[in-house]
């Protein structure tokens, strides 16, 4: 998994200190994102799953974490546009997103540590 926040940095005038702070917030919120995704799956609530994926997509985009954003966007769009009524159809996509959130901390922390102002 690569992390290159160049486009996100452009949106904040290349303020690496601010990006490092945003990364810190993202990492602190990851357990909440994971909980909401897992809870929606457990409750078989497709609407809540789409909402949780939407939140992850926005947070990932804000820090330029494209891998997470892409997975979250795919899950959100599928939840919103699908005629499938069973959450079982989405369990694999949800598991991939949760795994990404569980494993992104070292990569993001590494960038933040190297670029902290």
N, C-alpha and C positions, 0 to 999 in steps of 0.2 A: 504494500500500500504506500503510494507516494503522497507527499504533501507539499504543495507548491501554492502558497497564498498570494501569488503575484497580482492576480485580478482583484482579489479582495483588498489588498493593500492599496491599489490604485484608487479604490472607492473611498479610502480614508486618508488620502494624501500621503501615502507611504509612511504612516506613523506606526513604526514597529512596536513602540511601547503600548499603544492602544491595541494593536493586534495581539500582543502578548497577554494583555488584560482580557480581551475577548476570548482568547483560548482558555485562560484560567476559568472563566465563567462557564464556557462550554463543558470543560472537563468536570467541573463541579455539578453541572446539570445532567450529565450523562446518566447517573443512576435514576434520576427522575424520568428521563426519556425512556429508559429501559423498562422501568416499572409501568409506565403508562402503556407502552406497546404490549408488554406481557399481560397486563390486566385486561386490555381490550381483547386480546386473543383468548384468554381464559373465560371471559364473559361472552365470547363470540359476538362482539359488538363491532360490526364493520364500520359504522360511523365514527366511533371513538378511535378505531385503528387508523382510519384515514386522517383524523384530526391529529393524532400523535405523530404520524408520519409527516404531516404538514409542519408541525413544530420542529421536528428534527431537520427537515429540509431547510427551513429558514435559518436555523441556528448554524447548520453546516455551511450554508451559502455565505453567511456573515463572516466566517473565518476562512473561507476558501477551501473547505474540506470537501472536495468534489466527489470523492468516492462515497462518502456518507450522504451527500446531497443527492447523488444519482440514485442510490438505493432507496432513499426515503421518497424521492419523487416518483419512482416506479411503483412503489407500494401505495402511495397516496392516490395516484392516478388510477391504478387498478381498483382500489377500493371504491373510488367515487364513480367510476364509469362501468363497473362490472355488473352484470345481471346475476352474478353468482351470489347466492344467499348464505352459503356456508363459509365460515371463517377458515375451515380446514384448507381451502384452496390457497390461503394466504400465509399459512404457517411457515413455509420454507422461506418466503421473502422476508417475513418478520424475523425469523431466526438469523438470516444473513445480516440484516440491519442491526440486530442486537449484538451479534458477534463483532461487527465492525465497531460499534460503540464501546464494547468491552475491550477492544484491542487497540484503539486509537490513541490512548493516553500517552504512551511512551514517545510516539512520533510527534505528537503535538507539543508535548512538554519539551522535547529536544529542540524544536524550532523556537519555542518561546524563550528557553534559557539562552540560546545563542543570540537572540535578537532583542532581549529585554533592554530597554533604555535606562 
